[in-house]
């Protein structure tokens, strides 16, 4: 097997051998383990409880082949790397939950460029169709033997399919284009994002912790309460953050508090923070933060 995988915090290493076997573990007995061997004679074991496909019925989704298991490990690494990027962008050392939620991203879209790419793909498609007809004619008339024709036909078919895929992609994107109030084209994309909503609330309070927590403690009648206690009783009720991309405003919403005193303290805190210049940076765009109550 010839592939590269990052092992630990080192650079990518070449995997030369893979073994899917079982090993004895103290207290667990024989368990399935995938052994990876690098070109530097380093061996790494991946312990898994997922059964092999041959050990479970075909309808059972828990069975994983060796290739599927390695793909899952690579996917897990991509998620972890993306999370590290998110944490770095948000300048936070806190950990979010593992949950994700659907989100719609609006990005500016260059319609002129898309039309040019669509026209180029159409011209290439017509060119490859004509080329296939010419190759077929040359093969029938004799200048091209069967081997030469097959090589040229495979190449033209591959390029024709590529042009068709590009045309389909640009056509679908252009069909999803919407316009903002200024007439600028926007492309809406649906994606799954890591749930950073409570982490966003935490970062907002970390940026203005001294003022916000003192105000909160005074409103709750707990002037001597420390930050940890206030965060446990307050930040657990964070609900969501909505972004207004046109006005660059991020609105923070909270769930109803079970105690009237805490609810009143939150509402007073929001009213006092309404005019405080708090900003949040997301994907390189600065948003003015507003609190809803």
N, C-alpha and C positions, 0 to 999 in steps of 0.2 A: 504494500500500500504506500502510495506516494502523496503525502499531503502535509500541510503545515498547521500547527495549533499552538497558541500561546499557553505555556505551562507556568503557572504561578505568576510572578511579577516580572519574569524574564522576557527576553525577546522570543519571537516565534521560533520553534524548533521543528526540524523535519522528522516526521513519523515514518519509520521504515517497517515496523512490524506491529500487528494488532492481534491479540489473543483473547478470545471470549471463553472464559473457563470458570471453574468454581474453586474457592479456597475455603479452608477451615478458619473460622473466627471464634475466639473464646466466648462462650455463652450464646453464640448464635448458630453454631454448626457450619455446614457447608453453604456458602452463599455465592451468588453469581458475581463475577468481577471481570472487568475488561482491562487488560494490561496493554499499555502503550509503550513502545520502545523507540527512542530517538536515535538519530545518527551518531549521537555522542554516548551511546550505550547507557542512557538513563532510562529507567523504567518507572512508570507511574500507573497506579491501579485506581480504577473507578469502581467503587462499590455501588451496586444498585439492587433494589428489590423488584425491579420489573422483570417478569418472566420472559423467556424466549418465545417467539411466535409459535414454535412447534409444541410448546408445553400447555397452551391454552386454546380454546376453540377459536375459530376464525372470527366469530362475532365479538370476541372479547377485545376491548380496546387497550387493555393494559399491556399486552404483549409488545415488546420492542426488539427489533433486530439490532445487530451491532451498529450498522450504519445509522439507523434512526436514533440510537442512543448517543452516538458521537455528534449527530446534527443537533440534538437537544442540548448537548453541552456547549456547542458553539453558539446556539441561540441564547443560552443563558449568559454566556460571556458577553455577547453583544448588548443584552439588556443591562448587565452590570456596568459595562463601559459607558453606555448612554446615561445611566444614572449618575456616574461620576461626573460626566460633562454637565448634567443638570445641576448637581450640587455645586460645582464650581461656578456656573453661571449665576446661581442664586446666592453665592457667597455664604453658604450655610454648612454647618457640620452636623445637622440633625438628620435623622433617617425618616423617610416617608413610609407609608404602608405599602404592601405589595399589590394593592388594588389598582385597577385602571378604570377609566370611564371614557365613553365616546365623546369626541370633540370635533368641531368643524373649524378648519383653519382657512382663513381668507388671505390670499396672497395676490399681489399685483401680477397681472398677466399681460404679456406683450402680444397683442393680437396681430400686429404687422409681421412680427417674426414667425408667429404660428402659421399665418397665411403663406409666407414664403416657404417654410418648411413643408407645408402641405402641397404646394405647387411643385417643389423639388421632388417630393416622394411620388407624385403623380407622373412627372416626366420620367423618373427612373423606372416606374412600373411599366409605362408604355415602351420604354427602351428595352427592358428585359423580355417583355412579351414578344416584341418584334425579333429580338435576338433568338428566342426559343424557336420561332417559326423558321428563321434562316438556318439554324443549326439542324432542324429536322429536314429541311430541304436538301442541305449539303449531305446529310447522312443517306438520304434516299437516292441521291444522284451519284454517290460514291466517293467524293473527296474525303469524307470523314468515315473512318472505320467505327466499329461498335464501341471499342474502348475509348477512343477520343470523344465520340458523341456523348457517352455516359459521363465523362469528366466535365465536359462543358455544360451538359444539361443539368447536372447536380449543382454546379456553381450558379447558373442563371436562375434555377428554381430557388436556391437559398437567398439570393439577392432580391428576387421578386417577392418572396414571403416577407423579407425584412421591410421592403417598401410598403407592402400591404399593412403590416403591423404598425408602421409609423403613421400611415394615413388614418388608420383606425384610432390610434392614440390621440392624434391632434384633433380629429373630428369629435371625439368624445369630450376632450378638454374644452374645445370651443363651444360645445353645446351646453356646458356647465358654467360658462362665464356669466357673471352678473356685473352690475355697475353700481358704484357708490353715488353719493349725492353730487359729487363733482364730475361724474361721467367717466371715472377711471375704471377700466375693466379689472375685475377680481375673479380669481379661480377658487371655488370652494372645494376643499378636500376633506373627506371624513377619515379620521384616524383614531387609534386608541392611545391615550396618553397616561402616564403615571400619575396617580392621584397625589398631587402636591398641595392640596387646598389647605389642610391643617398646617403643613410646613410653611405655606405662604403666610398664614396668620402668625406663626411663631417667628418668622423672620421680621415681620412688621413690628412685632413687639420687641425683638432683639435690637432693632435699629433705634427704637425710641423707648427702651425698657424703663429707664429711670423716671421719665415723666409719666408714661402711661401707667406703670405699676403703682406709682405714688398716688395718682389720681384714683385708680381703681381701689386701692387699699382704703383711701379716705371715704369713697362712696360706699364701700362695704362695711364701714365701721371697724376696719381691721388695720389701723395705722402701723401696727408692729408686725404684720404678716410679711413673710419673705417672698421672693419671686417664685420659688418652687411651689409653694402652697397656692399662690394665686394662679399660676399656670395650670395646675392640676384641676382647679375648680372653675377655670374660665376658658382655657383654650380647648378643652375637650368638647365644647359646644360649637366649634367652628363648622360651618355648613358648606359654603361654596364661595368662589370668587368669579364674578362675571366681568368680562373685558369688553369695553366699547372701543373697537379699533378705530372708528372714525374720530371720536373726540379724545382718544387716549386716556380713558378713565377706567380704573379697576374698582368695582364695587364689591365690598366684603359683606357677606350675609352670615348670620348665625342662627342656630336652632333656638327655639324657645327654651328659656332656662326654667328648671323645676322650682326654683325659689324666687318669690317676688322681689326680695331684696337684691338678689343677683341680677335679675332682669332690669330693675330700675337702675342699678349701678351701670349696667352695660349701656342702657339708653343714654344716661347722662354722659358716660365716657364718649360715646359716639358723637353726641352733640358738641362736646368740647374739642374732639379731634377733627371735626368737620372742616375747620379752616386751617388746620395744621398742615404745612406743606410736606406730605409724605409721598414718596415716589417708589415705584416698583418697576424693575427692569425685567422684561420678558422677551426672549428672542431678539435682543438688541434694541427693543423699543421701550421708552420710558413712559409709564402710566402714572397718572395722579390717582391716589388711593382715596376712596370715599367709603364710609361705613354706613350700612343700612340698618335701621332699627324700626 
